Amino acid sequence: MVEPYGKELILDLSECNVDTFTRESIGNYFDKLCKLIDMRAQDRYFWDDEGLPLEECQTNPKTCGVSAVQFILTSTIIVHSLTKLGKVYINIFSCKDFDCDLAYNFTVNWFGAGLCNDTIVIRE
């Protein structure tokens, strides 16, 4: 049997606490999650309306929010928050094994999600 290359945990959260949809909160989420699942954080990037003139800010519920990528030594953690919808979409991918249950529970609690659908994809 061939060892899997890695895995990806995909989380679709809804009914979330939108107060957690800030750069500061998402940055803290990345820091604590990386420590919890034993990942080594690398570069981090944010995309949002911070610092933009009001006329350039997102108004579409499907695009209004903070998106961020936390590179880790073994791949990435990606967050897309949708403020007007109270939803967060998260992908945790790594070729280093990690505890999906631990990441799931931590993430649901962090964002105060009322509902969460999860999918685990094994990469071969």
Sequence and secondary structure as in RCSB ss.txt:
>XXXX:A:sequence
MVEPYGKELILDLSECNVDTFTRESIGNYFDKLCKLIDMRAQDRYFWDDEGLPLEECQTNPKTCGVSAVQFILTS
TIIVHSLTKLGKVYINIFSCKDFDCDLAYNFTVNWFGAGLCNDTIVIRE
>XXXX:A:secstr
     EEEEEEEEES  GGG SHHHHHHHHHHHHHHTT  EEEEEEESSTT  GGGS  STTT S EEEEEETTE
EEEEEEETTTTEEEEEEEESS   HHHHHHHHHHHHT SEEEEEEEEE 
